[in-house]
């Protein structure tokens, strides 16, 4: 009985120490994750160069908001890395194209994204311009549609949805 009382007393002393250690470890793990918005694009598209001076990648900020039976996607292409302006040139419910005149250091670029995992996003460099396209026709799903498109901060901005 005396041993049981000693064990209970020891448990009362050690339990708060263990709990404090767990809380401290959890707090440190939470602090290590980056807070706030993404400062840099989270999806790189590799450029296959045919001629001239080309960027190695084009970055995309791509956010997905899932919902039952589908998801809403928002994508912004970081064209500011090689162009100062962008304009919307063509769109349908399943296709959007933007063009950006290339800055002088990339004006000689001829190349395109190729063999990408996300082939519905593409960039092509030719004639001193970059063409950014979102082509939902390349996605095998019963319902998909571009719901919004514009130029924001001189970058292409597209929102699209997909459903089963």
Secondary structure, DSSP 8 states (H G I E B T S, - for coil): -HHHHHHHHHHHHHHHHHHHHHHHHHHHHHHHS--SS-SS-SEEEEEEEEES---SEEEEEEEEEEETTEEEEEEEE-GGGTBS--EEEEE-SSEEEEEEEB-GGGTT-EEEE-S-SSTTEEEEEETTEEEEEEEGGGS--SEEEEEEEEEETTEEEEEEEEE-
